[in-house]
């Protein structure tokens, strides 16, 4: 079986307005797991609403490092990061 070349860092927004950051090779499948209550204890309690951010990397290590760094940010820093990233992709 071939290894995936796409590794994602993603952020979900939950019903209570909180963020959940994670790693996946298939963000949509992982999001469905979160919705179904099998994704993570955090999202099981807070019910994810939608994926608000995702970035692709060529290695799991890179994606997991981005996830860990994101989790260290304050809420304001997380909001700014997401907004800045969105703006950089606007044509």
N, C-alpha and C positions, 0 to 999 in steps of 0.2 A: 504494500500500500504506500502510495506517495505521500510525503509530508506536505502539509499546507505551507505555502510561501507567504500567506497572509495571516498576520496575527494582529488582533485589534485590542486597543484600549477603548473602553466605552463608558459613558455616564448615563445613568437613568435618572429621571425625576420621579419621585414617589408622590402619592396622594397628599402626604403631609408637607410637601414642598422640599423635602430633603433630597440629597443626591446620593446615589450609589455608584461607585466606580468599580469596574471589573475588567477582566481579560477574557477574550474568547477568540476562537477561530471562525465562528459563525455567529455574528451578533444577533441576527433575527431568531435563530434557534435558541440562543441563550436567553433572549428577552422573553420568549414564549415559556421557557422553563421558569423564569422569575414570576411571570404572570400566573403560571400553574402552581406556584408554591413550592417548587422543587429547586429553585435557583440558589437561594441563600437565606439564612435565618433573618438577615436584615430586611430583605425584600418581602419575605413571607409576612412579616409584621406590618410593613409600611406600604405595601401594594404599589408596584411601579406603574406609572401612567404611560410614559413613552421614553424612547431613546433621544437624548438631547445632544449627544456628542459622540463621535467615534473617530479614531485615527488608526491608520493601518501601518504596520511595521513589518520588516522582513524576518524578524526573529522574535521568539517568545520572550527572550530576555529583555529586549528593547521595550516591548509593550508592557511587561510587568514593571520595569523601572519607571515608565511614565505613570502607570497606575499608582505606584508607591509614592512618587513625587507629588502627584495630584492630591492624594489623601492627606498630605502634610500641609496643604494650603488652608488658609482660612476660608470661610464662606465667600467673603468679598473677593478674595484672590481667585477662587474657583469660578465665580461669575465672570470676572474680568477675563480669565483665561479662555473660557468658553466663547465669550463674545468676540475677543480678539481673534481666535481661531476661525470663527464664522466669517468675520470681516475679511480675513486673508484669502478666503475662497470665493468671495464675491467678484464677479467679472466686472 
